[in-house]
Amino acid sequence: MSGKLYALSTGPGAADLITVRGARILGKLDVLYAPAGRKGGDSLALSIVREYLGEQTDVRCCHFPMSADSAEKEAVWDEVAAALEAEVQAGKQVGFITLGDAMLFSTWVFLLQRLQHRQNLEIVPGVTSFAAIAARAQTPLAIEQQSLAVVSCTAPESDIRQALAQHDSLVLMKVYGRFARIKALLAQAGLLDHALMMAEATLPDEQCWRQLSEVSDDQPLPYFSTILVNKQWERLCKSNN
């Protein structure tokens, strides 16, 4: 059998939200690469998929530094991308797992950018964190003609402010460490009452805040915290009651 590389999306956290296709592929892998946030640390993505792995699978955790040092990060991306390609060239069935969806704000994209041979590559999509949050909070991402923007809170304030003004619905990702700033922008736009925040969606420690005006600026938040904004949903609900 010729080698093949699979980029496997694990979904937002709950093990049973991985796709059937992803689970089937995980069961036949020779090698699985799992990202870890710190050296020697646990891999959340690996904990999600562990029950689907076959006994034959060799698991390799790789540390991707959460650093501002671009050279350090690029060196790791280069190393892991080269290792993945070497495994495939050796005829192995190789997987790389990533949280949420592989093609959205994912480390996988930096590896994809470096791959020289993509003819033996399959990317398996997954449930995004904000799709899970919308479902858990019973708040639609977009309705009919509404526009939806997915915005990183690492963006300049001017870009976030413009997105808040232009779009009907928004997903504000990477809130961790930036909540006070984002809360102030929402207040300036008159959108605090149209926003909710959820952390660790679908995981045992899931938390949801529906009144952001009542959340302290220094509220400790988990790393996986996201804000949803829908400018019309509450009004539509009230109009039908």
Secondary structure, DSSP 8 states (H G I E B T S, - for coil): ---EEEEEE-BSS-GGGS-HHHHHHHTT-SEEEEEESSTT---HHHHHHGGG--TT-EEEEEE----S-HHHHHHHHHHHHHHHHHHHHTT-EEEEEESB-TTSS-HHHHHHTT-S--TTEEEE----HHHHHHHHHT--S--TT--EEEEETTS-HHHHHHHHHH-SEEEEE--TT-HHHHHHHHHHTT-GGGEEEEESTTSTT-EEES-GGGS-TT----SSEEEEEETTHHHHHHHT-
